[in-house]
Amino acid sequence: MVKTSTGEQLIQAIHTVHGGELYVDPTLSHYLVAKYIGRSVKSQQGADILTDRERQVCAYLALGYTNAEVGTELSISRRTVETHRAAIMAKTGIHTRAEIVRFALEYGLVPRASSE
């Protein structure tokens, strides 16, 4: 499940899991299948696929903040930052912090340095 799931999707997930099956939110299934078969997935929707909080975390990470520093800035735990970072990477097909920087710059999550 993702935070943006509807109530109907939550009920469906509960019924599915209660019946002994696995449930994967439809918005994540594409990424999970691609990862399983070894394909790199780049988001076709850019930063729009990220939640507001994930965009904030991505921006701070791109600016060089550590997980603990991001947590302090956003008043969340370091572990929650790690969870958001993992979600960002899974949704976008990113594997390294350098790619997070490139992604954040490409999609305007952090301003580019001016070349004065």
Residue pairs with C-beta under 8 A, 6 or more apart in sequence:
1 9
1 10
1 13
1 23
1 25
2 25
2 27
2 28
2 51
3 51
4 27
4 51
5 13
5 25
5 27
9 25
9 26
12 23
13 23
13 25
16 22
16 23
17 23
24 32
28 90
28 91
30 41
31 41
31 90
31 91
31 93
34 40
34 41
34 93
35 41
35 90
40 93
41 92
41 93
42 92
42 93
43 49
43 91
43 92
43 93
46 106
46 107
47 55
47 58
47 103
47 107
47 108
47 109
49 91
49 92
50 58
50 87
50 88
50 91
50 92
53 74
53 84
54 84
54 87
54 88
54 91
55 109
56 74
57 70
57 74
57 81
57 84
57 85
57 88
58 88
58 100
58 103
58 104
58 109
59 104
59 109
59 110
60 69
60 70
60 73
60 74
61 70
61 85
61 97
61 100
61 101
61 104
62 100
62 101
62 103
62 104
62 105
62 109
62 110
63 110
65 73
67 78
67 81
67 82
67 85
68 78
68 81
70 76
70 81
71 77
71 78
71 80
71 81
74 81
85 100
88 94
88 100
89 95
89 100
92 103
94 100
94 103
103 109
104 110
105 112
